Amino acid sequence: MAAAAPRPFGALLKRYRQAAGLTQEALAGQAGLSIRTISDLERGLKTRPHPDTVARLAAALRLAPAE
């Protein structure tokens, strides 16, 4: 049986943002990023975010390291 393909970063970001009950604007403000950055990531226009961006998003979303 083949392993499931990993979810694209943007899809995961959107799922975690919505689960946290945040708008793109609210997440951008909490993470210190632009709304455009959040939007571009979620739509898959940016597929390889900078590690600092990922860290800011994880902190704003209060994600565990495994997430």
Z-matrix of the N, CA and C atoms (Angstrom, degrees):
N
C 1 1.442
C 2 1.522 1 108.29
N 3 1.306 2 116.44 1 133.50
C 4 1.465 3 121.79 2 -179.00
C 5 1.528 4 110.24 3 -78.82
N 6 1.339 5 114.74 4 145.30
C 7 1.459 6 119.70 5 177.20
C 8 1.521 7 109.51 6 -72.49
N 9 1.320 8 115.36 7 150.73
C 10 1.467 9 119.86 8 178.09
C 11 1.521 10 109.64 9 -67.24
N 12 1.323 11 115.38 10 142.68
C 13 1.466 12 120.04 11 178.75
C 14 1.527 13 108.91 12 -68.92
N 15 1.336 14 117.13 13 142.91
C 16 1.468 15 119.08 14 178.12
C 17 1.521 16 110.39 15 -64.57
N 18 1.332 17 115.21 16 146.76
C 19 1.467 18 120.19 17 179.07
C 20 1.515 19 108.86 18 -75.16
N 21 1.316 20 116.37 19 142.22
C 22 1.467 21 119.19 20 176.36
C 23 1.540 22 109.98 21 -60.55
N 24 1.320 23 115.61 22 149.70
C 25 1.464 24 121.29 23 -178.06
C 26 1.525 25 111.22 24 -54.58
N 27 1.316 26 117.19 25 -44.82
C 28 1.463 27 120.93 26 -177.42
C 29 1.518 28 112.94 27 -60.68
N 30 1.328 29 116.64 28 -39.78
C 31 1.465 30 120.52 29 178.94
C 32 1.526 31 110.84 30 -65.41
N 33 1.326 32 116.13 31 -40.64
C 34 1.468 33 119.84 32 177.95
C 35 1.522 34 111.11 33 -66.04
N 36 1.314 35 115.85 34 -43.33
C 37 1.457 36 119.95 35 179.60
C 38 1.527 37 110.67 36 -58.98
N 39 1.304 38 116.31 37 -47.00
C 40 1.468 39 120.47 38 -179.34
C 41 1.523 40 110.39 39 -62.65
N 42 1.319 41 117.51 40 -42.48
C 43 1.464 42 121.31 41 179.95
C 44 1.528 43 110.78 42 -61.40
N 45 1.335 44 117.15 43 -46.97
C 46 1.462 45 120.44 44 -179.61
C 47 1.530 46 111.16 45 -67.94
N 48 1.320 47 117.59 46 -37.46
C 49 1.469 48 120.86 47 179.11
C 50 1.523 49 110.18 48 -63.49
N 51 1.325 50 116.37 49 -47.50
C 52 1.459 51 120.03 50 -179.33
C 53 1.527 52 111.36 51 -65.94
N 54 1.332 53 117.07 52 -38.16
C 55 1.464 54 120.39 53 178.12
C 56 1.528 55 111.15 54 -63.45
N 57 1.333 56 116.27 55 -30.79
C 58 1.458 57 121.09 56 178.19
C 59 1.522 58 111.71 57 -81.19
N 60 1.333 59 116.57 58 -6.15
C 61 1.453 60 121.03 59 179.87
C 62 1.514 61 113.70 60 72.17
N 63 1.336 62 116.55 61 30.03
C 64 1.455 63 121.25 62 -177.52
C 65 1.529 64 111.43 63 -107.55
N 66 1.317 65 115.53 64 146.14
C 67 1.457 66 120.61 65 169.50
C 68 1.525 67 107.35 66 -82.97
N 69 1.317 68 116.21 67 168.47
C 70 1.460 69 119.34 68 174.95
C 71 1.521 70 109.81 69 -60.06
N 72 1.319 71 116.49 70 -39.40
C 73 1.463 72 121.38 71 -179.40
C 74 1.529 73 111.34 72 -63.00
N 75 1.336 74 116.18 73 -44.41
C 76 1.461 75 120.46 74 -179.34
C 77 1.533 76 110.71 75 -65.37
N 78 1.325 77 116.59 76 -43.37
C 79 1.467 78 119.93 77 179.12
C 80 1.521 79 110.50 78 -63.74
N 81 1.309 80 116.73 79 -43.04
C 82 1.462 81 120.41 80 179.02
C 83 1.526 82 110.40 81 -58.52
N 84 1.317 83 116.84 82 -44.69
C 85 1.457 84 120.70 83 179.61
C 86 1.516 85 112.44 84 -63.66
N 87 1.314 86 117.60 85 -43.19
C 88 1.464 87 121.45 86 -179.23
C 89 1.522 88 111.86 87 -69.15
N 90 1.325 89 116.51 88 -33.00
C 91 1.463 90 120.54 89 -177.34
C 92 1.529 91 112.59 90 -89.81
N 93 1.334 92 117.19 91 -10.12
C 94 1.456 93 119.82 92 -177.34
C 95 1.515 94 112.35 93 71.68
N 96 1.327 95 115.55 94 33.53
C 97 1.463 96 122.02 95 -179.87
C 98 1.520 97 108.58 96 -121.29
N 99 1.323 98 116.93 97 167.83
C 100 1.455 99 119.87 98 177.78
C 101 1.523 100 109.99 99 -82.56
N 102 1.328 101 114.73 100 154.70
C 103 1.460 102 119.92 101 175.51
C 104 1.526 103 109.14 102 -61.40
N 105 1.304 104 116.20 103 -37.25
C 106 1.471 105 121.20 104 179.15
C 107 1.531 106 110.99 105 -59.20
N 108 1.327 107 116.92 106 -40.45
C 109 1.466 108 120.01 107 178.87
C 110 1.521 109 110.56 108 -62.25
N 111 1.326 110 116.82 109 -46.49
C 112 1.466 111 120.22 110 179.48
C 113 1.528 112 110.04 111 -60.86
N 114 1.316 113 116.26 112 -46.51
C 115 1.458 114 121.34 113 -179.81
C 116 1.529 115 111.39 114 -60.74
N 117 1.317 116 116.94 115 -47.46
C 118 1.468 117 120.84 116 -179.34
C 119 1.524 118 111.52 117 -62.11
N 120 1.330 119 116.76 118 -39.32
C 121 1.465 120 120.12 119 178.65
C 122 1.525 121 110.70 120 -65.38
N 123 1.322 122 116.39 121 -47.41
C 124 1.460 123 119.78 122 -177.89
C 125 1.522 124 112.41 123 -64.93
N 126 1.313 125 117.69 124 -33.67
C 127 1.470 126 121.00 125 -179.43
C 128 1.525 127 112.25 126 -84.33
N 129 1.319 128 117.36 127 -3.03
C 130 1.458 129 120.23 128 178.26
C 131 1.510 130 114.40 129 81.60
N 132 1.345 131 117.63 130 12.28
C 133 1.462 132 119.76 131 177.69
C 134 1.519 133 110.93 132 -74.46
N 135 1.322 134 115.76 133 -29.13
C 136 1.464 135 121.93 134 172.57
C 137 1.516 136 105.72 135 -117.45
N 138 1.315 137 116.29 136 119.28
C 139 1.464 138 119.47 137 -174.46
C 140 1.520 139 113.46 138 -110.22
N 141 1.336 140 116.73 139 -10.33
C 142 1.464 141 119.82 140 -178.56
C 143 1.526 142 108.72 141 -130.58
N 144 1.338 143 117.01 142 78.44
C 145 1.464 144 119.22 143 -177.73
C 146 1.526 145 111.74 144 -67.43
N 147 1.307 146 115.70 145 152.95
C 148 1.462 147 122.72 146 177.10
C 149 1.531 148 108.33 147 -63.95
N 150 1.329 149 118.03 148 143.71
C 151 1.471 150 120.38 149 179.68
C 152 1.537 151 113.47 150 -53.93
N 153 1.319 152 117.74 151 -35.20
C 154 1.462 153 119.96 152 178.00
C 155 1.528 154 110.82 153 -65.68
N 156 1.306 155 116.93 154 -36.76
C 157 1.467 156 120.97 155 177.54
C 158 1.522 157 110.17 156 -64.26
N 159 1.316 158 116.54 157 -43.69
C 160 1.469 159 121.11 158 178.78
C 161 1.531 160 109.94 159 -62.20
N 162 1.319 161 116.93 160 -42.87
C 163 1.465 162 120.92 161 179.78
C 164 1.526 163 111.06 162 -63.32
N 165 1.328 164 116.87 163 -41.76
C 166 1.476 165 120.68 164 178.78
C 167 1.526 166 111.09 165 -63.80
N 168 1.326 167 116.19 166 -42.37
C 169 1.458 168 120.27 167 179.15
C 170 1.531 169 111.37 168 -65.59
N 171 1.319 170 116.62 169 -44.32
C 172 1.458 171 120.48 170 178.97
C 173 1.526 172 111.52 171 -60.96
N 174 1.315 173 117.09 172 -41.35
C 175 1.460 174 120.65 173 178.89
C 176 1.526 175 110.50 174 -66.63
N 177 1.312 176 117.78 175 -44.44
C 178 1.463 177 121.54 176 -179.41
C 179 1.525 178 111.59 177 -64.28
N 180 1.322 179 116.12 178 -34.22
C 181 1.457 180 120.88 179 179.51
C 182 1.539 181 112.75 180 -88.84
N 183 1.325 182 115.40 181 -3.61
C 184 1.472 183 122.60 182 -179.54
C 185 1.536 184 111.44 183 54.53
N 186 1.337 185 114.21 184 49.07
C 187 1.457 186 120.20 185 -179.44
C 188 1.524 187 111.22 186 -85.51
N 189 1.308 188 115.47 187 145.58
C 190 1.462 189 121.29 188 173.21
C 191 1.522 190 108.43 189 -74.42
N 192 1.329 191 118.57 190 155.62
C 193 1.470 192 120.72 191 -179.34
C 194 1.534 193 113.27 192 -53.46
N 195 1.307 194 118.69 193 -36.19
C 196 1.464 195 120.76 194 -178.62
C 197 1.520 196 112.01 195 -68.83
N 198 1.326 197 115.98 196 -24.38
C 199 1.464 198 119.46 197 -179.45
C 200 1.501 199 110.05 198 -79.85
